[in-house]
Amino acid sequence: MPEHVPETMSRARAPRPEHIPEQYVHEIDMYALEGIEQGYHEAWKNIPKPDMPDLIWTPFTGGHWIATNGDTVREVYSDPTRFSSEVIFLPKEAGEKYEMVPTRMDPPEHTPYRKALDKGLSLAQIRKVESKVRKVAVDLIDSFVSRGECDFSAEYANVFPVRVFMALADLPESDVPTLSRFAKMMTRPEGNTPEEMAKHLEEGNKGFFAYVEPIIQARRGKEGDDLITVMVNAEINGERITHDKALGLISLLLLGGLDTVVNFLSFMMIHLAKNPQVVEELRADPLKLMRSAEEMFRRFPVVSEARMVAKDQDFRGIELKRGDMILLPTALHGLDDQLNDDPWRINLERRGISHSTFGGGPHRCAGLHLARMEVIVTIEEWLKRIPTFAMKPGAQPIYHSGIVAAVDNVPLIWSER
């Protein structure tokens, strides 16, 4: 069981609502997945069974539905008229404390905020900082390459995306431990009950707000090309973004920049360390390497957020009530063998890749261009310096499930340079 999930919480059960037939009930705790010691993605993929319905219901984490396949994940993500972003984190009591924008908005309210985000994180803007991103990667790898070993999670994955983001936002690296603690409180909240988890998530949310408050005040009305200055001076419907919305928007950027790619990179590198034939294929063909990011994202999704049922409805023969919550494990989309042939295998020639790693619909992740660059740069610069590597014998990575999955203890070894 992950260390951040108390045993009492994993055993707490919500009563089954009257509209949910007993045959839909399965005991699944998103914060303590059964079998997670064998791997986060493996634990999720063990849940769907033949003839299982598109949605099942669990009494854990306050009680909620779970999408069991890629088509269902994709459909729920893509239709905000039926499945609202009013609450996106579980348990629902915790999600109601989440105050960041525009993730809790539905169109059309959401649209102008998304346009501002897309402008600040556009492909053209991200390409301008590629040299900075590459330098961060090179400096980190060069710091340990001569040792012939490193803990990839601690020495690279937990540092590289964070250092890149702090540079883009013009924030001091010394603030990273505090911000990373707030991020963990929101994506893997502690507590024995939904109410306690809600309190923990709210504390993390308010921590972000308190941190960005003086930064917004200092950069409002100023000129600059850093991400925060661009965002706090953005116009929403022809007017300067309001202070309360700026608090939510900048906090969202920090949360996204400090927790998702950080964890994705370690999952990817564990696989590469165990599959030298994939590494050799990446090394042999620069074009395949450049195109590899999308296949990596399909194979190693780390997000399991939720949507709230917007209105009473019949969904594929299942009765849903307004306010019901549906968990969307993106692992069950990328690893769905009905949508991706032989999904466990990294296939660098795969076409028609299907996944929801960046979410979907109007809330598709605005930071996807930066994430792709970080993945490609990591692979390129790592293989230039460390062409062959492996997991340290006896290594046992420690997996954590939650809204954003994580993995610690990723010791890699290679021939000393």
PyMOL commands that set and color helices and strands:
alter all, ss='L'
color gray80, all
select helices_A, chain A and resi 7-11+22-24+36-38+40-45+70-78+92-95+111-120+123-127+130-147+152-157+160-169+173-187+194-219+227-232+243-274+276-284+286-299+331-334+361-363+368-385
alter helices_A, ss='H'
color red, helices_A
select strands_A, chain A and resi 55-58+64-67+83-84+149-151+235-236+239-240+304-309+313-315+318-320+325-329+390-391+398-400+406-408+411-413
alter strands_A, ss='S'
color yellow, strands_A
deselect
rebuild
show_as cartoon
